[in-house]
Amino acid sequence: MLEQSNVLAITGASAGLGEALALECAAPGKFLYLCARNPERLKSVAEACLARGAQVSTAYVDMRDHRAISDWIAVITSERPLETIFVNAGIFGGRSEPDAMEPPEVTRALIETNLTGAIIIANLAAQHMRAHAKGRIVLISSLAAKLPSPDAASYAASKAGLSAFGAALRDDLAESGVDVVMVHPGHIKTAQTQQQIGSVAHEVMPKDAAKHILKGIIAGRKEISFPLVARIWVRAMGLLPWRLRHMLTRSHRFLVRNAIKDPLGD
């Protein structure tokens, strides 16, 4: 639970890490704004948060729908000052057959959801928080941003782009009273890892991931990467020549059961 924040927003709150963050933050005196693409599952999460004493508002928001993103932030900021937002919503996709390239619809959906949508919502939150001279924006990236896999190249690109944006946003807001926290998790046991056919090393349960993130935020950390073994592996691989890195990471190759629907507007 974040002691200093009473008004929090979480994207992708219906399952996985988003659900775990919502449940960990839910407590008396907390107001949670939760959004996701699955209304039924989001309702269940909201009920669990209400049972823990929090006040909850839910909304159906697809991160590829820029108008829905803007409308959601507008509703929140018209009601009360937003203190913390977890930009968490994301999808996963990649190579579904050996030696095949990613389908164009997969690439488009990944970039629009994980990068474009995340940037838009973070900028809207930043504008509001800057005006109030306080707030916290937590961007959920991935260790894949630091060690991209050729089997999920667009996913890695979307997360690397988000990490670069987060670094720039932190510098932009450095004197404003608004904090930007970058989170780079490894594999979290969610629907994403269930799509992956092949090696899924060092999985972390969503509840443990949420606790790790919140503990890092409370400690004042601006960069949070975990689990430790995966973080060390990624850092070590980044120091090697790419040919050697390619040889050492071949055993970690995988395929993906793509679950991405047609992008909005198609």
C-alpha positions in Angstrom: 0.0 0.0 0.0 1.2 3.5 -0.8 0.9 5.5 2.4 1.2 8.9 0.8 -1.2 8.4 -2.1 -4.9 8.3 -1.6 -6.0 8.7 -5.3 -4.6 6.1 -7.6 -5.3 5.0 -11.2 -4.3 1.7 -12.7 -4.6 0.7 -16.3 -5.0 -3.0 -17.2 -6.4 -3.6 -13.8 -8.6 -6.7 -14.6 -5.9 -9.4 -14.4 -2.3 -10.1 -13.8 0.0 -7.4 -12.4 -2.7 -4.7 -12.7 -5.1 -6.8 -10.5 -2.4 -7.5 -8.0 -1.5 -3.8 -7.8 -5.1 -2.8 -7.2 -5.6 -5.4 -4.4 -2.3 -4.4 -2.7 -3.3 -0.7 -2.9 -6.9 -1.2 -1.8 -7.5 0.0 1.8 -9.8 2.4 3.7 -9.2 6.0 2.6 -8.0 5.0 -0.8 -9.8 5.9 -4.1 -8.9 3.6 -7.0 -9.7 4.4 -10.6 -9.4 1.1 -12.5 -9.6 0.6 -16.2 -9.3 -2.5 -18.5 -10.8 -4.1 -21.6 -12.6 -6.9 -19.8 -15.6 -5.4 -17.9 -16.6 -8.7 -16.2 -13.2 -9.4 -14.7 -12.7 -5.7 -13.8 -16.0 -5.8 -11.9 -14.7 -8.8 -9.9 -11.4 -6.9 -9.1 -13.4 -3.8 -8.1 -15.6 -5.9 -5.7 -12.5 -7.3 -4.1 -11.0 -3.8 -3.6 -14.3 -2.6 -2.2 -14.2 -5.5 0.3 -10.8 -4.2 1.5 -12.3 -0.7 2.2 -11.3 1.2 -0.8 -13.6 3.4 -3.0 -13.5 2.3 -6.6 -14.4 3.6 -10.0 -14.1 1.4 -13.1 -14.0 2.1 -16.8 -13.7 0.2 -20.1 -10.7 1.5 -21.8 -8.7 0.1 -24.7 -5.3 1.6 -24.9 -5.5 1.8 -28.7 -8.5 4.1 -28.3 -7.0 7.5 -27.8 -10.4 9.2 -27.2 -11.3 6.7 -24.5 -7.9 7.3 -22.8 -8.4 11.1 -22.8 -12.0 10.8 -21.6 -11.0 8.5 -18.7 -8.2 10.9 -17.5 -10.6 13.8 -17.9 -13.2 12.1 -15.6 -10.6 11.4 -13.0 -9.0 14.8 -12.9 -12.4 16.5 -12.9 -13.3 14.7 -9.7 -10.1 14.8 -7.6 -6.3 15.4 -7.9 -4.7 12.2 -9.3 -1.7 11.3 -7.1 -0.3 8.1 -8.5 -0.9 6.3 -11.8 0.3 2.9 -12.8 0.6 2.8 -16.6 0.5 -1.0 -16.7 -1.8 -2.1 -19.5 0.0 -4.1 -22.2 -0.3 -7.0 -24.6 2.2 -9.6 -25.8 2.9 -11.1 -29.2 5.6 -12.4 -31.4 6.8 -15.1 -33.8 4.2 -17.9 -34.1 6.2 -20.2 -36.4 9.9 -20.9 -36.8 11.6 -18.6 -39.3 8.4 -16.6 -39.7 8.2 -12.8 -39.2 5.7 -11.3 -36.9 2.3 -10.6 -38.6 1.7 -6.8 -39.3 -1.4 -6.7 -37.2 0.6 -8.0 -34.2 3.3 -5.4 -34.6 0.7 -2.6 -35.0 -1.3 -3.7 -32.0 1.8 -4.0 -29.8 3.1 -0.5 -30.6 -0.3 1.2 -30.3 -1.1 -0.5 -27.0 2.3 -0.7 -25.2 3.9 2.4 -26.5 1.5 5.0 -28.1 -1.3 4.5 -25.7 1.0 4.4 -22.7 2.7 7.6 -23.8 -0.6 9.4 -24.3 -2.0 8.5 -20.9 1.3 9.3 -19.1 1.4 12.8 -20.8 -2.1 13.5 -19.8 -1.4 12.5 -16.2 1.8 14.5 -16.2 0.0 17.7 -17.4 -2.5 17.4 -14.6 0.1 16.5 -11.9 2.5 19.3 -13.0 -0.3 21.8 -12.5 -0.7 20.5 -8.9 3.1 20.3 -8.4 2.9 16.7 -7.1 2.2 13.2 -8.3 3.8 9.9 -9.4 3.8 8.2 -12.7 4.8 4.5 -12.7 5.6 3.1 -16.1 5.6 -0.7 -16.4 8.2 -1.6 -19.0 10.1 -4.9 -19.2 13.5 -6.5 -19.0 12.8 -7.3 -22.7 13.6 -3.6 -23.3 17.1 -4.2 -22.2 17.6 -7.7 -23.8 15.3 -7.9 -26.8 14.4 -11.4 -28.2 14.1 -11.9 -31.9 11.0 -13.9 -31.2 9.1 -11.0 -29.8 10.9 -8.1 -31.5 8.0 -5.7 -31.7 7.1 -6.3 -28.0 10.7 -5.5 -27.0 10.6 -2.4 -29.2 7.4 -1.2 -27.6 8.9 -1.6 -24.1 12.3 -0.1 -25.1 10.4 2.9 -26.5 8.5 3.2 -23.3 11.7 3.1 -21.2 13.2 5.8 -23.4 10.1 7.9 -23.0 10.1 7.4 -19.3 13.7 8.6 -19.0 12.8 11.7 -21.0 9.7 12.4 -19.0 11.6 12.1 -15.7 14.0 14.8 -16.9 11.1 16.9 -18.1 9.4 16.7 -14.7 12.5 16.8 -12.5 11.8 20.3 -11.1 8.0 19.9 -11.0 7.4 17.8 -7.9 6.2 14.9 -10.1 8.1 11.6 -9.8 8.5 9.1 -12.7 9.3 5.5 -11.8 10.4 3.0 -14.4 9.7 -0.7 -13.7 11.5 -3.4 -15.6 10.1 -6.8 -14.5 11.1 -10.2 -15.9 8.5 -12.9 -16.5 5.4 -12.5 -14.4 3.1 -15.5 -14.3 0.1 -14.1 -16.3 -1.7 -14.7 -19.6 1.4 -13.4 -21.3 3.6 -16.2 -20.2 0.9 -18.7 -21.1 1.2 -17.5 -24.7 4.9 -18.3 -24.7 5.9 -21.7 -26.1 9.3 -22.5 -24.8 11.6 -21.3 -22.1 10.0 -19.1 -19.4 12.7 -18.7 -16.8 12.4 -17.1 -13.3 8.7 -16.5 -13.3 7.3 -14.3 -10.5 3.8 -14.4 -9.2 1.7 -11.2 -9.8 1.2 -10.7 -6.1 4.9 -10.9 -5.4 5.7 -8.6 -8.3 3.2 -6.0 -7.0 4.7 -6.1 -3.5 8.2 -5.7 -5.0 7.1 -2.7 -7.0 5.3 -1.0 -4.1 8.2 -1.7 -1.8 10.6 0.0 -4.2 8.3 3.0 -4.6 8.0 3.5 -0.9 11.8 3.3 -0.6 12.0 6.1 -3.1 13.6 4.1 -6.0 13.1 5.5 -9.5 14.3 2.4 -11.3 12.9 -1.0 -10.2 14.0 -4.2 -12.0 13.4 -7.8 -10.9 13.9 -10.7 -10.3 17.5 -10.4 -9.3 18.8 -13.4 -11.3 17.1 -12.2 -14.5 18.4 -8.6 -13.9 22.0 -9.8 -13.5 21.6 -12.0 -16.6 20.3 -9.2 -18.7 23.0 -6.8 -17.5 25.8 -9.4 -18.2 24.4 -10.1 -21.7 24.4 -6.4 -22.4 28.2 -6.3 -21.9 29.0 -9.0 -24.4 29.7 -8.7 -28.2 26.5 -9.4 -30.0 27.7 -12.7 -31.6 28.6 -14.2 -28.3 25.3 -12.9 -26.8 23.5 -14.5 -29.7 25.2 -17.9 -29.0 24.4 -17.8 -25.3 20.8 -16.8 -25.7 19.8 -19.4 -28.3 18.5 -21.8 -25.7 16.0 -19.1 -24.6 14.3 -18.9 -28.0 10.5 -19.4 -28.1 7.3 -19.1 -30.1 4.1 -17.2 -29.3 0.5 -18.2 -29.4 -0.7 -14.8 -30.5 -3.9 -13.7 -28.9 -4.1 -10.2 -30.4 -7.4 -9.2 -32.0 -7.7 -6.9 -35.0 -6.6 -3.3 -34.1 -9.3 -0.7 -33.6 -10.4 0.9 -36.8 -9.8 -2.1 -39.0 
